[in-house]
Amino acid sequence: MAGVMRRREFVALAAGAAQTGAGIIDTHTHFYDPTRPQGVPWPPRSQTLLYRTVLSAEYKALVRPLGVEGTIVVEASEWVEDNQWVLGLAKDDPFLLGLVGRLPAGTPAFADLLRRFAKNALFLGIRLGAAAIREGLERAAFIDDMNRLAERGLALDALGGAPMLADVARLAERVPALRIVIDHLPFDPPAPLDALRGAPRVYAKISGVLRRREGRLITDAAYYRPALDELCETFGPRRVIYGSNWPVSELAGPYAVVLRVVREYFTAKGEEASRLYFRGNSQAAYQWKPRANPD
């Protein structure tokens, strides 16, 4: 059904999501604090739903009842020192399993910055946008930096839309040892995925599922099945991973609905498929290590 979420519907969906049980790893969250003296470069003040302090205490209270055991933070800020800020948050918070940071690949500064941050076992990789990947493919310095990333066993998150997919395939061919995670699939409208079918180290992060049509949130999991079928058919059971994109996901709908849609889909595919999607594949993609029991 397509409709506006009411309280009774939310409670029912939250209860269903909780049946997923313990063990879920959310590979895509953002934490930030606009009240810092330096502020934040993102989100903009005009984005009133997102422009507020967003930290792990709020997130943990929201997701623990749903069976989420930990998260990987993906840095939205382009400021280099914000990598250190998140690593500082994670130091004393075992719920934070690691950081996908932001570093200027293809520049003279990259090698030293990578060396600095890679000393921290919680630094799991970096994130680049479509333009940086497209332009970098034509530059030897960029390819050298992607090889540096791969040699350290770190991952690359790729942020963009359908036109980026061909560039991701090219990068995977140029740097075959690099693990690449494509953020926020499925794209809307759907994009051809054939170029990635034979790329064994490219992963699909299913973190952009929910849709609104004419302002109404679609909560029926069957609506999303064709797009999810295509992703699973293309990438296979071992290259799809769960991410929420919280708090940005709230622009579409509540966290419980995000989780409910994919939980229903992967539960129907069997216990092994569900375990891989919600946990096992993220370990393969990011090489995160379990931490002490969260508080």
LUMMI-229902 format. One record per residue: residue number from 1; residue in one letter; x, y, z of N, C-alpha, C in turn. Coordinates in Angstrom, 3 decimals. Atoms other than C-alpha are relative to their C-alpha. Layout:
REM residues N
NUM|A|X|Y|Z|X|Y|Z|X|Y|Z
...
REM end
This chain:
REM residues 295
1|M|0.841|-1.176|0.000|0.000|0.000|0.000|0.873|1.221|0.000
2|A|-0.691|-1.273|-0.063|1.088|3.567|-0.542|-0.804|0.893|0.907
3|G|0.761|-0.845|-0.902|0.196|5.935|2.230|0.888|0.734|0.956
4|V|-0.705|-0.756|-1.006|1.209|8.360|4.914|0.094|-0.846|1.261
5|M|-0.182|0.799|-1.208|2.672|6.675|8.002|-0.830|0.554|1.144
6|R|0.712|-0.348|-1.223|0.356|6.699|11.028|0.677|-0.715|1.147
7|R|-0.696|0.550|-1.151|1.437|5.863|14.559|-0.189|-1.515|0.095
8|R|0.223|1.446|-0.136|-0.187|2.406|14.616|0.771|-0.784|-1.055
9|E|-0.771|0.667|1.036|1.510|1.551|11.320|1.470|-0.050|0.371
10|F|-1.406|-0.039|-0.397|4.881|2.650|12.638|0.286|-1.042|1.068
11|V|-0.196|0.972|-1.071|4.486|0.512|15.781|0.033|-1.414|-0.575
12|A|0.029|1.329|0.606|3.574|-2.513|13.658|1.266|-0.284|-0.786
13|L|-1.206|0.197|0.791|6.545|-2.008|11.336|1.220|-0.162|0.890
14|A|-1.122|0.124|-0.937|8.934|-1.547|14.251|0.028|-1.390|0.606
15|A|0.060|1.346|-0.567|7.721|-4.815|15.765|0.485|-1.027|-1.013
16|G|-0.461|0.915|1.038|8.292|-6.584|12.454|1.493|0.084|-0.203
17|A|-1.429|-0.163|0.181|11.759|-5.127|12.108|0.774|-0.658|1.117
18|A|-0.696|0.585|-1.139|12.690|-6.317|15.576|0.179|-1.504|-0.169
19|Q|-0.111|1.427|0.200|12.117|-9.905|14.412|1.278|-0.384|-0.746
20|T|-1.259|0.291|0.666|15.317|-9.595|12.392|1.006|-0.592|0.986
21|G|-0.880|0.513|-1.028|17.085|-10.301|15.673|1.327|0.727|0.032
22|A|-1.290|-0.636|-0.162|20.563|-9.357|16.814|0.892|-0.301|-1.188
23|G|-1.010|0.277|1.002|23.437|-9.075|14.416|0.038|0.936|-1.169
24|I|0.031|-0.902|1.146|22.506|-6.288|11.987|1.103|1.045|0.120
25|I|-0.993|-1.066|0.082|25.325|-3.958|10.942|-0.473|0.994|-1.059
26|D|0.424|-1.083|0.893|24.276|-0.656|9.402|1.266|0.680|-0.531
27|T|-1.262|-0.478|0.568|27.036|0.402|7.003|-0.058|1.436|-0.499
28|H|0.058|-1.362|0.524|25.861|3.941|6.334|-0.779|0.924|0.925
29|T|0.583|-1.043|-0.834|25.227|6.607|8.964|0.903|1.226|-0.047
30|H|-0.747|-1.260|-0.073|26.306|10.232|9.349|-0.181|0.602|1.389
31|F|0.062|-0.708|-1.279|27.173|11.946|12.638|0.695|1.345|-0.155
32|Y|-0.567|-1.337|0.125|27.852|15.675|12.953|-0.625|0.909|1.054
33|D|0.464|-0.919|-1.035|27.359|18.678|15.228|0.164|1.437|-0.467
34|P|-0.089|-1.387|0.479|26.524|22.132|13.820|0.321|1.010|1.093
35|T|-0.285|-0.944|-1.085|27.030|23.678|17.276|1.494|0.112|0.305
36|R|-1.446|-0.151|-0.197|30.811|23.162|17.117|0.425|1.409|-0.405
37|P|-0.462|-1.348|0.382|32.770|26.425|16.922|0.223|0.155|-1.490
38|Q|-0.258|-0.070|1.435|33.756|25.610|13.337|-1.234|-0.333|-0.827
39|G|1.195|0.369|0.728|30.250|24.455|12.425|0.203|-1.265|-0.822
40|V|-0.106|1.151|0.892|29.795|21.906|9.630|-0.162|0.484|-1.443
41|P|0.201|-0.362|1.405|30.116|22.092|5.841|-1.253|-0.622|-0.600
42|W|1.223|0.690|0.411|27.114|19.773|5.495|-0.659|-0.571|1.244
43|P|0.992|-0.492|0.962|24.141|19.722|5.876|-0.130|1.517|0.066
44|P|0.192|-1.447|-0.033|23.219|23.292|4.960|-1.054|0.396|1.026
45|R|0.951|-0.498|-0.986|21.339|25.379|7.477|-1.437|-0.026|-0.536
46|S|1.330|-0.024|0.599|18.425|25.516|5.033|-0.706|-1.349|0.066
47|Q|0.602|1.330|-0.092|17.881|21.742|5.408|-0.403|-0.237|1.463
48|T|0.380|-0.083|-1.408|15.920|22.064|8.627|-0.140|-1.365|0.666
49|L|0.141|1.315|-0.617|15.249|18.348|9.182|1.354|-0.569|0.410
50|L|-1.318|0.585|-0.242|18.955|17.488|9.051|0.937|0.915|0.776
51|Y|-0.941|-0.941|-0.627|20.616|20.654|10.370|-0.272|0.078|1.503
52|R|0.114|0.114|-1.453|20.809|19.655|14.032|1.120|-0.910|0.455
53|T|-1.025|0.903|-0.513|23.193|17.766|16.276|-0.476|-1.438|-0.143
54|V|0.334|1.406|0.258|23.179|14.110|15.207|1.177|-0.850|0.466
55|L|-1.083|0.794|-0.576|25.253|11.770|17.371|-0.487|-1.402|0.343
56|S|0.301|1.421|-0.120|25.382|8.115|18.286|-1.011|-0.319|1.085
57|A|0.957|0.306|-1.065|23.309|8.298|21.480|-1.422|-0.048|-0.553
58|E|1.327|-0.014|0.620|20.210|9.226|19.479|-0.181|-1.207|-0.911
59|Y|0.086|1.109|0.945|20.965|6.638|16.831|-0.151|-1.336|0.730
60|K|0.063|1.270|-0.716|21.545|3.804|19.308|-1.368|-0.210|0.644
61|A|1.328|0.121|-0.605|18.281|4.524|21.127|-1.045|-0.382|-1.045
62|L|0.946|0.270|1.079|16.489|4.333|17.788|0.121|-1.423|-0.539
63|V|-0.178|1.240|0.760|18.029|1.174|16.318|0.223|-1.252|0.836
64|R|-0.220|1.200|-0.801|18.903|-1.137|19.186|-1.259|-0.851|0.148
65|P|1.210|0.830|-0.081|15.269|-2.211|19.647|-0.318|-0.746|-1.292
66|L|0.240|0.629|1.296|15.310|-3.170|15.959|1.034|-1.065|-0.341
67|G|-0.979|1.051|0.228|18.277|-5.533|16.291|1.300|0.434|-0.627
68|V|-1.255|-0.496|0.568|21.084|-3.288|15.019|1.072|-0.027|1.082
69|E|-1.079|0.183|-0.970|24.389|-4.079|16.747|1.148|0.974|-0.162
70|G|-1.112|-0.913|0.220|26.727|-1.518|15.233|-0.154|0.701|-1.327
71|T|0.085|-0.759|1.244|27.329|0.964|12.463|1.375|0.419|-0.485
72|I|-1.149|-0.626|0.632|29.945|2.218|10.050|-0.409|1.413|-0.385
73|V|0.288|-1.398|0.290|30.011|6.009|9.810|0.640|0.362|-1.332
74|V|-0.521|-0.478|1.277|30.429|7.521|6.351|0.078|1.519|0.071
75|E|-0.226|-1.437|-0.192|31.930|11.018|6.449|-0.592|0.806|-1.142
76|A|0.598|-0.882|1.003|29.860|13.633|4.657|0.779|1.308|-0.133
77|S|-0.764|-1.247|0.012|32.259|16.475|5.479|1.269|-0.149|-0.827
78|E|-1.232|0.016|0.793|35.077|17.337|3.086|1.198|0.518|0.784
79|W|-1.099|-0.508|-0.821|37.161|18.799|5.926|0.822|-1.176|0.517
80|V|-0.862|1.127|-0.365|40.139|16.507|6.540|-0.064|-0.294|1.489
81|E|-0.037|0.241|-1.440|40.125|17.013|10.300|-1.305|-0.550|0.551
82|D|1.233|0.632|-0.458|36.529|15.861|10.526|0.117|-1.517|-0.001
83|N|-0.304|1.421|-0.147|37.904|12.384|9.907|0.440|-0.294|1.427
84|Q|-0.492|0.195|-1.361|39.716|12.726|13.208|-1.103|0.215|1.024
85|W|1.112|-0.270|-0.917|36.602|14.144|14.870|-0.869|-1.255|0.167
86|V|0.805|1.212|-0.094|34.593|11.006|14.024|0.792|-1.131|0.659
87|L|-0.807|1.029|-0.649|37.455|8.707|14.987|0.081|0.229|1.503
88|G|0.048|-0.311|-1.424|37.473|10.517|18.320|-1.297|-0.461|0.637
89|L|1.277|0.504|-0.501|33.779|9.734|18.758|0.028|-1.519|0.145
90|A|0.003|1.458|0.027|34.388|6.105|17.880|0.929|-0.614|1.040
91|K|-1.017|0.541|-0.911|37.340|5.682|20.235|-0.620|-0.620|1.254
92|D|0.607|0.467|-1.244|35.154|5.263|23.288|-1.425|-0.484|-0.191
93|D|1.365|0.454|0.282|31.990|4.023|21.578|0.070|-1.235|-0.890
94|P|-0.148|1.224|0.794|32.220|0.359|20.479|-1.137|-0.249|-0.992
95|F|1.088|0.153|0.967|28.895|0.686|18.654|0.431|0.487|-1.381
96|L|-0.547|-0.523|1.257|30.837|2.624|15.996|1.142|-0.919|-0.429
97|L|-0.953|1.019|0.428|32.704|-0.079|14.090|1.103|0.555|-0.884
98|G|-1.032|-0.579|0.839|34.641|2.262|11.849|-0.512|1.189|-0.779
99|L|0.276|-1.196|0.784|34.769|5.249|9.546|0.437|-0.179|-1.439
100|V|-0.380|-0.221|1.392|34.709|5.645|5.783|0.182|1.508|-0.130
101|G|-0.320|-1.413|-0.089|36.453|8.998|5.596|0.007|0.720|-1.328
102|R|-0.121|-0.821|1.214|37.111|11.743|3.092|1.435|0.508|-0.087
103|L|-1.354|-0.469|0.253|40.615|12.337|1.705|0.117|0.386|-1.477
104|P|-0.082|-0.512|1.376|41.693|14.214|-1.467|0.862|-0.876|-0.903
105|A|-0.732|0.922|0.864|42.676|11.356|-3.762|0.483|0.697|-1.261
106|G|-0.574|-0.585|1.198|44.936|12.275|-6.656|0.752|1.290|0.227
107|T|-0.746|-1.215|-0.331|46.612|15.169|-4.831|1.303|-0.378|0.703
108|P|-1.270|0.300|-0.671|50.160|15.417|-3.417|-0.152|-0.305|1.486
109|A|0.192|0.195|-1.435|48.721|15.382|0.116|-0.518|-1.386|0.354
110|F|0.751|1.216|-0.318|46.938|12.058|-0.197|0.840|-1.057|0.704
111|A|-0.798|1.106|-0.545|49.749|9.610|0.553|0.291|0.200|1.479
112|D|-0.297|-0.258|-1.413|50.730|11.273|3.836|-1.258|-0.055|0.851
113|L|1.250|0.054|-0.755|47.116|11.699|4.920|-0.476|-1.437|0.177
114|L|0.405|1.396|-0.104|46.355|8.082|4.149|0.862|-0.728|1.022
115|R|-0.910|0.632|-0.961|49.416|6.992|6.099|-0.404|0.377|1.430
116|R|0.397|-0.467|-1.332|48.265|9.091|9.051|-1.265|-0.700|0.484
117|F|1.272|0.517|-0.474|44.681|7.885|9.215|-0.051|-1.517|-0.001
118|A|0.014|1.456|0.056|45.345|4.270|8.262|0.649|-0.639|1.219
119|K|-0.556|0.526|-1.249|47.278|3.881|11.519|-1.105|-0.373|0.982
120|N|1.137|0.286|-0.866|43.877|3.838|13.201|-0.804|-1.150|-0.616
121|A|0.685|1.176|0.528|42.242|0.415|12.794|-1.470|0.261|-0.310
122|L|1.403|-0.336|0.265|38.828|2.105|12.743|-0.179|0.764|-1.312
123|F|0.074|-0.675|1.297|39.659|3.919|9.498|-0.085|-1.076|-1.076
124|L|0.285|1.135|0.869|38.129|1.574|6.932|0.092|0.318|-1.484
125|G|-0.063|-0.366|1.404|38.400|3.541|3.689|-0.383|1.436|-0.210
126|I|0.378|-1.369|0.320|37.397|6.714|1.899|-1.208|-0.008|-0.937
127|R|1.154|-0.180|0.882|34.433|8.051|-0.037|0.325|1.055|-1.048
128|L|-0.184|-0.955|1.078|34.569|9.776|-3.416|-1.282|0.136|-0.806
129|G|1.144|-0.249|0.848|31.918|11.361|-5.604|0.273|-0.374|-1.438
130|A|-0.082|0.424|1.399|31.198|10.576|-9.225|0.992|0.837|-0.799
131|A|-0.892|-0.864|0.774|33.082|13.588|-10.582|1.461|-0.305|0.294
132|A|-1.383|0.309|-0.369|36.243|12.756|-8.637|0.459|-1.306|-0.640
133|I|-0.364|1.280|0.623|36.180|9.190|-9.956|0.163|0.164|-1.505
134|R|-0.059|-0.184|1.458|35.465|10.213|-13.547|1.271|0.738|-0.414
135|E|-1.188|-0.776|0.338|38.209|12.836|-13.630|1.276|-0.740|0.380
136|G|-1.186|0.694|-0.465|40.629|10.685|-11.657|0.444|-1.129|-0.904
137|L|-0.351|1.099|0.895|40.490|7.836|-14.124|0.966|0.416|-1.107
138|E|-0.894|-0.506|1.045|42.399|10.053|-16.551|1.342|0.460|0.551
139|R|-1.214|-0.529|-0.625|45.183|10.842|-14.071|0.765|-1.108|0.711
140|A|-0.826|1.047|-0.599|48.069|8.585|-13.073|0.086|0.138|1.510
141|A|-0.114|-0.209|-1.445|48.292|10.178|-9.615|-1.200|-0.578|0.736
142|F|1.213|0.545|-0.610|44.714|9.177|-8.858|0.056|-1.519|0.036
143|I|-0.093|1.459|0.030|45.251|5.579|-9.943|1.048|-0.476|1.008
144|D|-1.007|0.348|-1.006|48.393|5.476|-7.811|-0.611|0.022|1.399
145|D|0.614|-0.094|-1.325|46.338|6.605|-4.816|-1.023|-1.104|0.229
146|M|0.925|1.123|-0.141|43.675|3.977|-5.482|0.761|-1.286|0.285
147|N|-0.834|1.157|-0.315|46.437|1.386|-5.482|0.503|0.056|1.437
148|R|-0.411|-0.153|-1.400|47.689|2.777|-2.176|-1.124|-0.441|0.938
149|L|1.157|0.375|-0.802|44.185|2.360|-0.768|-0.147|-1.519|0.032
150|A|0.150|1.452|0.090|43.993|-1.228|-2.005|1.113|-0.719|0.748
151|E|-1.137|0.645|-0.660|47.467|-2.101|-0.686|-0.156|-0.006|1.507
152|R|0.238|-0.055|-1.445|46.376|-1.069|2.801|-1.263|-0.756|0.403
153|G|1.197|0.769|-0.312|43.256|-3.208|2.561|-1.205|0.855|0.319
154|L|1.100|-0.913|-0.273|40.943|-0.198|2.646|-0.960|0.044|-1.187
155|A|1.054|0.017|1.008|37.709|0.289|0.716|-0.266|1.396|-0.539
156|L|0.447|-1.253|0.594|36.319|2.980|-1.555|-1.512|-0.018|-0.116
157|D|1.427|-0.220|0.236|32.710|4.162|-1.300|-0.149|0.955|-1.172
158|A|0.243|-0.818|1.195|31.421|5.593|-4.589|-1.392|0.601|0.092
159|L|1.263|-0.729|-0.128|28.699|8.258|-4.419|-0.352|0.662|-1.313
160|G|0.419|-0.613|1.253|26.776|9.187|-7.536|-1.263|-0.648|-0.519
161|G|1.177|0.570|0.622|24.071|8.175|-9.949|0.362|-0.949|-1.112
162|A|-0.171|0.991|1.062|23.637|5.978|-12.986|1.213|0.238|-0.887
163|P|-1.166|-0.194|0.870|26.327|7.659|-15.152|1.321|-0.446|0.632
164|M|-1.234|0.371|-0.694|28.918|6.755|-12.496|0.324|-1.480|-0.154
165|L|-0.213|1.442|-0.044|28.472|3.007|-12.881|1.042|-0.472|-1.004
166|A|-1.017|0.378|0.988|30.541|2.735|-16.058|1.393|0.365|0.485
167|D|-1.305|-0.401|-0.535|33.360|4.634|-14.337|0.435|-0.922|1.135
168|V|-0.328|0.963|-1.052|33.179|2.306|-11.337|0.523|-1.283|-0.620
169|A|-0.474|1.216|0.680|33.538|-0.641|-13.700|1.412|0.193|-0.545
170|R|-1.346|-0.289|0.518|36.568|1.013|-15.326|1.024|0.019|1.123
171|L|-0.923|-0.062|-1.133|38.151|1.701|-11.943|0.278|-1.403|0.539
172|A|-0.180|1.363|-0.480|37.576|-1.889|-10.845|0.947|-0.778|-0.910
173|E|-0.894|0.666|0.948|39.380|-3.046|-13.981|1.424|0.529|0.128
174|R|-1.342|-0.611|-0.115|42.274|-0.597|-13.510|0.687|-0.384|1.316
175|V|-0.560|0.316|-1.327|42.726|-1.422|-9.798|-0.763|-1.213|0.546
176|P|0.816|1.175|-0.316|41.452|-4.995|-9.433|0.028|-0.413|1.466
177|A|-0.067|0.378|-1.412|42.557|-5.350|-5.800|-0.853|0.899|0.886
178|L|0.751|-0.965|-0.793|40.419|-2.405|-4.670|-1.440|-0.469|0.216
179|R|1.400|0.272|-0.302|37.133|-3.143|-2.900|-0.783|1.309|-0.127
180|I|0.801|-1.191|0.273|34.493|-0.658|-4.102|-1.436|-0.263|0.435
181|V|1.380|0.104|-0.456|31.102|-0.077|-2.479|-0.797|1.135|-0.644
182|I|0.844|-1.010|0.637|28.453|1.720|-4.540|-1.106|0.393|0.964
183|D|0.972|-0.477|-0.982|26.327|3.867|-2.234|-1.380|0.202|-0.606
184|H|1.383|-0.445|0.213|22.569|4.307|-2.202|-0.688|-0.613|-1.206
185|L|0.783|0.744|0.977|21.296|1.661|-4.556|-1.303|-0.457|0.651
186|P|0.104|-0.167|1.452|18.820|1.144|-6.136|-0.199|1.462|-0.379
187|F|0.187|-1.363|0.491|18.963|4.330|-8.172|-1.426|0.171|-0.532
188|D|1.338|-0.332|0.487|15.781|6.063|-9.229|0.111|1.094|-1.062
189|P|0.490|1.280|0.520|15.135|5.590|-12.092|1.085|-1.063|-0.014
190|P|-0.990|1.086|0.012|16.819|2.169|-12.277|1.056|0.205|-1.073
191|A|-1.123|-0.168|0.924|20.207|2.051|-13.987|0.496|-1.355|-0.474
192|P|-0.575|1.261|0.491|21.771|-0.661|-16.199|1.202|-0.406|0.841
193|L|-1.035|0.477|-0.912|24.058|-2.794|-14.045|0.934|-1.028|-0.639
194|D|-0.728|1.102|0.626|25.513|-5.236|-16.567|1.517|0.153|0.079
195|A|-1.451|-0.215|-0.006|28.982|-3.646|-16.534|0.640|-0.464|1.298
196|L|-0.550|0.362|-1.302|29.361|-4.637|-12.874|-0.187|-1.472|0.329
197|R|0.317|1.407|-0.274|28.255|-8.243|-13.166|1.263|-0.820|0.268
198|G|-1.218|0.786|-0.133|31.806|-9.545|-13.482|1.082|0.679|0.816
199|A|-0.974|-0.720|-0.833|33.468|-7.266|-10.916|-0.077|-0.539|1.427
200|P|0.175|0.731|-1.272|34.044|-9.507|-7.869|0.244|0.821|1.250
201|R|-0.267|-0.826|-1.180|35.215|-6.710|-5.557|-0.859|1.261|0.046
202|V|0.930|-1.132|-0.032|32.394|-4.269|-6.282|-1.269|-0.442|0.713
203|Y|1.149|0.326|-0.834|29.587|-4.276|-3.713|-1.119|1.019|-0.203
204|A|1.176|-0.871|0.086|26.065|-2.857|-3.844|-0.502|0.286|1.411
205|K|0.559|-0.392|-1.292|25.081|-0.920|-0.743|-1.456|0.413|-0.219
206|I|1.433|-0.256|0.179|21.286|-1.066|-0.648|-0.437|0.944|1.113
207|S|0.260|-1.021|-1.024|20.799|2.180|1.235|-0.840|1.146|-0.545
208|G|0.842|-1.040|0.587|18.431|4.108|-1.013|-1.323|-0.572|-0.470
209|V|1.159|0.765|0.444|15.318|1.954|-1.099|-1.286|0.815|-0.022
210|L|1.338|-0.581|-0.137|12.379|4.049|0.093|-0.300|1.048|-1.062
211|R|0.468|-0.954|1.003|10.379|6.075|-2.410|-1.277|0.683|0.477
212|R|1.261|-0.722|-0.150|7.719|8.724|-2.183|-0.542|0.296|-1.384
213|R|0.665|-0.327|1.246|5.248|9.175|-4.969|-1.157|0.941|0.308
214|E|0.997|-1.046|-0.258|3.131|12.331|-5.047|-0.078|0.318|1.487
215|G|-0.097|-0.369|-1.402|4.326|13.034|-1.527|-0.340|-1.091|0.982
216|R|0.419|1.081|-0.895|3.227|9.682|-0.118|1.070|-1.085|0.043
217|L|-1.002|1.044|-0.189|5.638|7.116|1.337|-0.585|-1.357|-0.361
218|I|0.417|1.351|0.365|5.336|3.669|-0.223|0.597|-0.980|1.004
219|T|-0.450|0.902|-1.058|5.526|1.107|2.588|-0.139|-1.475|-0.374
220|D|0.196|1.381|0.428|4.586|-2.038|0.675|1.301|-0.546|-0.574
221|A|-1.285|0.552|0.434|7.732|-4.152|0.316|-0.070|-0.565|-1.414
222|A|0.126|0.575|1.345|6.370|-5.746|-2.870|0.311|1.023|-1.083
223|Y|-0.278|-1.052|0.979|6.720|-2.404|-4.644|1.484|0.037|-0.349
224|Y|-1.449|-0.118|0.185|10.511|-2.550|-4.209|0.642|-1.284|-0.528
225|R|-0.583|1.302|0.337|10.964|-6.208|-5.173|0.696|-0.024|-1.354
226|P|-0.706|0.076|1.288|11.807|-5.749|-8.874|1.393|0.621|0.032
227|A|-1.314|-0.638|-0.080|14.648|-3.332|-8.123|0.962|-0.828|0.843
228|L|-0.859|0.819|-0.851|15.985|-5.536|-5.325|0.361|-1.311|-0.699
229|D|-0.307|1.207|0.771|15.716|-8.619|-7.538|1.145|0.252|-0.982
230|E|-1.040|-0.304|0.984|17.855|-6.922|-10.177|1.360|0.148|0.671
231|L|-1.261|-0.151|-0.717|20.518|-5.955|-7.645|0.551|-1.348|0.440
232|C|-0.466|1.298|-0.480|20.675|-9.444|-6.178|0.412|-0.915|-1.147
233|E|-0.364|0.814|1.154|20.769|-11.062|-9.598|1.336|0.441|-0.583
234|T|-1.241|-0.529|0.573|23.592|-8.783|-10.750|1.191|-0.247|0.911
235|F|-1.139|0.048|-0.920|25.766|-8.780|-7.642|0.135|-1.329|0.724
236|G|-0.061|1.282|-0.682|24.897|-12.179|-6.202|-0.183|0.155|1.497
237|P|0.309|-0.056|-1.427|24.281|-13.069|-2.550|1.128|0.534|0.867
238|R|-1.140|-0.399|-0.834|27.774|-12.075|-1.359|0.505|1.410|-0.294
239|R|-0.471|-1.357|0.306|28.036|-8.550|-2.756|-1.099|1.055|0.183
240|V|1.029|-0.978|-0.361|24.941|-6.808|-1.363|0.063|0.217|1.504
241|I|-0.149|-0.315|-1.418|25.107|-5.008|1.989|-1.045|1.023|0.432
242|Y|1.033|-0.868|-0.569|22.741|-3.141|4.278|0.581|1.336|0.460
243|G|-0.299|-1.326|-0.532|22.920|0.590|4.936|-1.298|0.782|0.074
244|S|1.246|-0.753|-0.167|20.277|3.017|6.141|0.069|1.410|-0.585
245|N|-0.184|-1.415|0.331|21.728|6.440|5.241|-0.694|0.902|1.020
246|W|0.579|-0.816|-1.077|20.435|7.731|8.595|0.965|1.125|0.361
247|P|1.387|-0.455|-0.109|19.564|10.532|9.315|-0.609|0.460|-1.321
248|V|0.548|-0.458|1.280|19.171|11.435|5.609|-1.214|-0.831|-0.399
249|S|1.124|0.878|0.326|16.821|8.463|5.285|-1.328|0.535|0.531
250|E|1.229|-0.539|-0.566|14.329|10.359|7.428|-0.721|0.947|-0.961
251|L|0.670|-0.811|1.012|13.647|12.598|4.436|-1.032|-0.826|-0.762
252|A|0.944|0.889|0.682|11.893|9.557|2.941|-0.980|-0.614|0.978
253|G|0.888|0.659|-0.946|10.547|7.756|5.984|0.740|-0.456|1.239
254|P|-0.614|0.427|-1.265|11.188|6.322|9.487|0.983|-1.148|-0.185
255|Y|-1.009|1.060|0.068|14.147|4.038|10.134|-0.641|-1.379|-0.011
256|A|0.629|1.314|-0.087|11.846|1.155|11.043|-0.553|-0.453|-1.344
257|V|0.533|0.368|1.312|10.327|1.284|7.560|1.146|-0.361|-0.945
258|V|-1.190|0.330|0.793|13.751|1.357|5.880|0.396|-1.449|0.255
259|L|-0.443|1.344|-0.368|14.679|-1.795|7.779|-1.059|-1.041|-0.327
260|R|1.076|0.962|0.237|11.294|-3.465|7.429|-0.056|-0.446|-1.455
261|V|0.098|0.343|1.420|11.311|-3.318|3.624|1.079|-1.006|-0.387
262|V|-1.081|0.918|0.398|14.720|-4.965|3.205|-0.012|-1.262|0.841
263|R|0.094|1.209|-0.829|14.176|-7.344|6.114|-0.993|-0.983|-0.601
264|E|1.018|0.874|0.584|11.020|-8.691|4.523|0.524|-0.663|-1.279
265|Y|-0.513|0.536|1.261|12.751|-9.103|1.175|1.053|-1.083|0.250
266|F|-1.095|0.949|-0.175|15.897|-10.852|2.445|-0.387|-1.182|0.883
267|T|0.484|1.138|-0.775|14.087|-12.995|5.011|-0.630|-1.030|-0.925
268|A|0.625|0.911|0.959|12.107|-14.460|2.112|1.034|-0.769|-0.820
269|K|-1.048|0.670|0.768|15.408|-15.375|0.430|0.738|-1.059|0.819
270|G|-0.592|1.028|-0.837|16.441|-17.534|3.384|0.963|0.547|1.035
271|E|-0.827|-0.421|-1.135|18.516|-17.385|6.546|1.402|0.405|-0.427
272|E|-1.366|-0.293|0.418|21.886|-17.451|4.799|0.075|1.325|-0.761
273|A|0.020|-1.254|0.757|21.016|-14.646|2.370|-0.193|1.183|0.924
274|S|0.246|-1.075|-0.952|19.711|-12.539|5.236|1.231|0.278|0.846
275|R|-1.200|-0.177|-0.829|22.802|-13.144|7.376|1.099|0.708|-0.781
276|L|-1.033|-0.630|0.814|25.121|-12.211|4.531|-0.313|1.474|-0.242
277|Y|0.372|-1.377|0.313|23.216|-9.049|3.634|0.124|0.907|1.213
278|F|0.039|-0.861|-1.170|22.814|-7.731|7.155|1.307|0.033|0.787
279|R|-1.233|0.006|-0.790|26.281|-8.634|8.449|1.230|-0.495|-0.756
280|G|-1.190|0.652|0.539|28.626|-11.003|6.656|0.644|0.730|-1.153
281|N|-0.581|-0.671|1.165|29.044|-9.103|3.410|0.653|1.324|0.367
282|S|-0.628|-1.259|-0.404|29.839|-5.868|5.217|1.388|-0.245|0.576
283|Q|-1.339|0.334|-0.487|32.762|-7.595|6.926|0.948|-0.240|-1.163
284|A|-0.837|0.228|1.175|34.056|-8.715|3.546|0.327|1.313|-0.699
285|A|-0.194|-1.249|0.737|33.606|-5.249|2.022|0.904|0.960|0.751
286|Y|-0.705|-1.020|-0.778|35.033|-3.149|4.854|1.078|-0.542|0.933
287|Q|-1.009|0.606|-0.883|37.136|-5.620|6.860|-0.090|0.561|1.419
288|W|0.156|-0.501|-1.366|35.674|-4.233|10.094|0.189|-1.145|0.990
289|K|-0.236|0.980|-1.057|36.540|-5.988|13.334|-1.000|0.219|1.138
290|P|0.878|-0.148|-1.165|34.169|-6.710|16.221|0.721|0.726|1.118
291|R|-0.573|-0.743|-1.115|34.715|-4.440|19.201|-0.602|-0.518|1.300
292|A|0.559|0.390|-1.275|33.996|-4.795|22.897|-1.506|0.251|0.001
293|N|1.451|-0.128|-0.019|30.321|-5.147|23.754|-0.390|1.457|0.205
294|P|0.437|-1.384|-0.173|28.599|-1.769|23.243|-0.678|0.201|1.354
295|D|0.603|-0.284|-1.313|27.407|-0.050|26.432|-1.509|-0.080|-0.077
REM end
